[in-house]
Amino acid sequence: MKYIELTIHTTSEASELVADILWSYTEGGVAVSDYADVIALQEGRSGIFWDYLDESLQNRPSETLVKAFLEPSREGDIPAIMQEIYACRDRAAGEIGFGTLEETRRVIDGDDWINIWKKHFRPIHLGHIVVVPEWIDYEKREGEEIVLLDSNMAFGTGEHETTAMCVTLMQDYLKEGDTVLDVGCGSGILGISAAKLGAGQCFLTDIDPVAVASATHNAQKNGVEGKTIVSESNLVDDTLMKADLILANITAEVLVCLAPAIPSHLKKGGAVILSGIIKDRREMVKNAFSAVGLGLLREENKGEWYAFVLKEEA
């Protein structure tokens, strides 16, 4: 089915008011693209960035975009929609700025986008782990463990180099029955993979409630909910547990902030696998962990991305 994508150019402050008006005209959905939301998600509760920002975002965009997806039969409602928005702007005059309220529209295909998106995913082989999107039929082979990810595959699918390196590296250091801590778990792919590979108990933490819901759902889908505990918590500071293997696939800046807390959660003889490190942050991360007694045992890289295996220095 075709939809009309109606975009209103406004401000962060007025975006919710504009979105409320648009919702009354569509069942196709309303989306808000707001730089402020990107910053809030990135900084989380810790006040530091959890992912690398594109350089184009360094200068804050001046507009927030509110998009509504209208059935073609409702195109004639657009003048009425704009009149309601103008009236709202006039009522809020002097209190809230509404920006330009420029209106743009285009016709999009609303039925095919999900199928087009799905075509880009395939089973991903990472050592003994095979990450399989739920809509793909895959026959397990001897020696393989399947990790199914739902169609909401946010926060890590195995496609990215950082995730792939973590899953591959853990297979060299994980022992049967180990306790594993997956910090910043996202989709849960690392902790779930550890459970599938024989870990006894896996603790998955993330500060994003959407990631926690995704990881919880994926753990259930893979039948490892009995071996996994997923919690919305602030890194490792919210738990007193100790792990044989700690996994953290986050940004270098967050890893540096984690460094002082990691040793108190690592069992004697345990290992730490870090990923999400870009080339020019390598020494910064190494130095931060060396300062707390964790030395570099192994270093891997894929393209511009690096992963480290660390152990307690003798």
N, C-alpha and C positions, 0 to 999 in steps of 0.2 A: 504494500500500500504506500502511496505517496503522501508525504506530509509537507506542510509549509513551515519552515524554520524561521520564526520571527525573532529577531534580535533587537533588544533595546539597549542602547549605550547610556549608562547611568553612573552612579557613584556607589561606593561600598555602603555608605550610610543609608541610601535610598533603595538598595537592591531588594531587601525583603518586602518593602511596600510594593515595588513593581512586580515582584514575583507573585505576591498574593493576588494582585489583579489578574495576572496572566493565568493563574491556576483556575480562576472562575470561568475561563473560556476553553480549557483543554483538559482532556484525559490522557493526552499523549506525553505529558511530562513537562517540567520546567527545570532548567539548569542554570546555575549561577557560576560564572567564571570570575573569581575575585582574587586578586593578588594577596589581599590580607589573609585569606584562608590558606593560601600556600605557605605563607610565613608562619601562621599559627600551627599548622600541621608539622612543618619542618622543625620548629623550635620545640614543640611538645611542651611538657611540663618542666623540662630541665633547663630551658633557656638557651639551648645550643641546637645547631642544625643537625638533623638526622639524615640528610641526604645532600648531595652536591647540587647546587643551583646552577642552572644555565646562566651564562654571563648576561644574556639578554634580560634577565630578571633583576640584575643588580640595581637598575634604575626603575623605581616603582612605576608601573603603568598608571596613567591618570584615570582610566575608565574601568568600570566593572560591567561585564556583559551579562544580561539576563535573556535567556532563550526559551521560547515556548514552541511546542511542536503541535501545530494545528491541523485538523483535517481540512482538506481542500474546500469542503463545503462551508467552512467558517472563515474563509478569506474576507468575506464581506463584513466580518465583525471587527476587522483591524482598526477602522476609523473610530469605532466605539471604544475599543481597548485604549487607543491613544488618548481619547477624550477623558477617560477615567484616570489615566496616568497624569494628564495635565491638571485635572481637577485636584488630584492628590498633591501634586507639586504646589499648586496655588494655596492649598490649605496649610501646607507646611512651610510657607514662605518665611524666610528669616531664621528658621530652625534647622532645616535639613536641605542641603544642596542636592539637586537631582541631576546635575550635569547637562549634557546636550540633549538627551532623550532622542538622539538620532535613531531612526528605525530602518532596519534592513531586513530583507526577506529572501529566501531561496527555497526551491523545491528539492526535497531529499527523498531517498528510498528508505522507508522505515522497516521493511521486512527483511532485506538482504544483509544488513550490516553485520548481524551476529554471525551469519554463516560465512561471510567474507573474512571476518576476524578469526573464526575457528580454523580456516584453511591454513593459517600461518603456524599452527601448533602441530607438533608431532611427538611421538614417544622419544624421550631423551635418555640416552644410555650414559650413566655415570658410574662406571665400575659395575658393582653388583646391583645397583639401584637403577630402575627404569622409571622415570617420571612419565605418567600417562594421563593426558586429559580424559575426563570421564566419558566424553562422547566418542572416543576411539576404541574400537575392539582390538585388544592386544592379548596374544596368547603367551603366557609366562613360560620362559625357558628354564632349563635346569641351572641352578645357581643364581637366579635373578630374584630380586624382591621388587614388587610393584608398589609405587607410590601414586595413588590416584589423586588428582586435584580437580576440584569442582570448576564449573564454568565461570565462577566469580574469581578466577585465579589472580587475585591481587597479591602484591607484596612478595613475589618470588616464585618462579615456575621452574627453575633449573636452566632456563635459556641463558640467563645472564652469567657471564664469566665468574663473578664473585660467588654466586650460589653453586655453580658447577664445581669450583675448586674446593669449597667447603665440604660438599657431599663426597667428593673423591678422596680428599685428605682424611676425613674421619674414618674411612674404611681401613686406614693403616694404623690407627691409634685406638679405635674403639674395641673394647673387650666384652665378651659375653657377661651380662649382668651389671655392667657399668651404670653409674648414675650420670646423667647428662643434663647440662643446663644450656638452653638455647636462648640467648639474650637478644631481644629485638626480633622475635620469631617470625613476624609477618604472616605468611600463609601457613607456617608451621612445617615447611618442607624439610628443614634440617632436623628438628626434633623427631618428626615422624619417620624420617629415614633412619635415624639412630635407633628408634624403637623397632623398626623392621629388621635392622641388622643385629638385634640381640641385646640392646640396652635393657637394663632391668627397670629403670625409672627415668623418665624424661620430664624436666621442668621447662615449660615454654613461657617466656614473659615478653610483654610488649606494653608500651604506654598508649597505644592507639586501640580504642575499643573495637574498631572495625577489623583490625588485624586479629585481635583476640577472638572475635566471633568467627572469622575465617579459619583460624588455626583449630579452634574447637570443632568446627564442622568437618574440616578435613581429617582430623584425628578420628572422628566417629566414622567417616566414610572409609577409612583405611583399617578400621577395627582395632585401633591401638589406644582407644580412650582409657582402657584399664591401666596402661603403662605411661600415660601422659597426664600432666597437670598443667593447664593453661591458665595464666592469670594476667590481669591488667595491673602491672606493677612497674615501679621505677627502677629499671635495670636490675642489678643484683642486690640493691640496698634493702629491698623489701622482704628478703628471705634470709634465713640463717643456714640454709642447706649447703652442703658441700658436695662437689661433683668430681668424678674421675675425669670428665671431659667437659670443657666449657667452649661453646661455639658462639661467636659474635660476628655477624656479617652486617656491619654498620659503616658509618663514615669514619675517617681517621680522627676527626676532632672528637667524636663521641667515644671512640676507643681510647683515646688519651685520657678523657675524663673517667672512663671505666677503670683504668689501670690500677689506681690505688685500692679499689675494692676487690679486684679479681683474686689476689692471693688468699684472702680469707675465706673464699668459697671454693678453693681448689684443694682436693685431697693430696696427700703425700704421694709423689710419683705421677700425679695427673698431668694432663696436657691441655693447652689452650690453643684453639684454632681461630685466627682472626682473618677476616676478609673485608672487602669494601675499601681497600686502600689504593689510592691512585699513586702514580709513580713519584710525584714530588712530595708526598707525605710519608714515604717509607721510613726515613731516618727519624722523623718526629715520633712515629709510633714505636719503633725499636727502642729509642732512648727512653720513652715514657715507661715501657714495660721493663726494661733493664734496670731502671731506677727503683723498681719494686721487687727486684730479684727474679724476674722471669727472662731467661735468655733465649735467643733465637736458635731453634733446633733445625728449622727447615724453611725455605722460602720458595714459593711457586709464583709464576705469573702467566697471565693470558692477556696479551695485548698490553694495555696501559694499567691493568688491574693486578694487584698483588695479594697474596695470602701468606700468612706466617703460621708456623707451629712453634709454640713456646713451651718451655719447661722450666721448673725451678732450677736456678743456677746452683752448682755445687759449692 
